[in-house]
């Protein structure tokens, strides 16, 4: 397998992984909202849980956008991610 193909496969797997995490965070938020009436969100615990669910979704969306941008640059523009990006990703996967 060529180095280019290996890099493409790696980033495709990473893109699928972050998409699954985004979908899970979105589902968690939707379930939270379905199970917790808005009047319960005014309590400190309810408000905290709501903010945590929103934060998890936002962080997952940011990571998806970052990985998607790298993948698009690779596939469309032929830009190979630099070593810093690869190193950061390797640390994040552990």
C-alpha positions in Angstrom: 0.0 0.0 0.0 1.4 3.4 -0.9 2.2 6.0 1.8 -0.5 8.3 0.3 -3.1 5.6 0.4 -2.2 4.7 4.0 -2.5 8.4 5.1 -5.9 8.6 3.3 -7.1 5.5 5.0 -5.9 6.7 8.4 -7.7 10.0 8.0 -10.9 8.4 6.7 -11.0 6.2 9.8 -10.4 9.2 12.0 -13.2 11.1 10.2 -15.6 8.2 10.8 -14.6 8.0 14.4 -15.2 11.7 15.1 -18.5 11.6 13.2 -19.7 8.7 15.4 -18.7 10.7 18.5 -20.5 13.8 17.2 -23.6 11.7 16.5 -23.5 10.2 20.0 -23.1 13.7 21.6 -26.1 14.9 19.6 -28.1 11.9 20.6 -27.2 12.4 24.3 -28.3 16.0 24.1 -31.6 15.1 22.4 -32.3 12.4 24.9 -31.5 14.7 27.8 -33.9 17.3 26.5 -36.6 14.7 25.9 -36.3 13.3 29.4 -35.9 16.6 31.3 -38.7 19.2 31.1 -37.5 22.7 30.9 -38.7 23.5 34.4 -36.1 21.0 35.7 -33.4 22.9 33.8 -33.8 25.8 36.2 -32.4 23.7 39.1 -28.6 23.9 39.6 -28.2 20.2 38.8 -30.4 20.3 35.8 -28.7 23.4 34.4 -25.3 21.9 35.0 -26.2 18.7 33.2 -27.7 20.7 30.3 -24.6 22.8 30.0 -22.4 19.7 30.0 -24.5 18.1 27.2 -24.3 21.3 25.2 -20.5 21.5 25.8 -20.0 17.9 24.8 -21.9 18.4 21.5 -20.0 21.6 20.8 -16.6 20.0 21.4 -17.5 17.0 19.2 -18.7 19.3 16.5 -15.4 21.3 16.6 -13.3 18.2 16.4 -15.4 16.8 13.5 -15.0 20.1 11.6 -11.2 20.0 12.3 -10.8 16.5 11.1 -13.1 17.0 8.2 -11.0 20.0 7.1 -7.8 18.0 7.2 -9.5 15.1 5.3 -10.9 17.4 2.7 -7.5 19.1 2.2 -5.9 15.7 1.8 -8.5 14.3 -0.6 -9.4 17.3 -2.7 -6.2 19.4 -2.6 -3.6 16.7 -2.0 -2.3 18.4 1.2 -0.6 15.9 3.4 -1.1 16.7 7.1 2.1 17.9 8.7 3.8 16.0 11.5 2.4 18.2 14.3 -1.2 17.3 13.3 -0.3 13.7 13.1 1.4 13.8 16.5 -1.5 15.5 18.1 -3.9 12.9 16.7 -1.8 10.0 17.8 -1.8 11.4 21.4 -5.6 11.9 21.2 -6.3 8.4 20.2 -4.5 6.8 23.2 
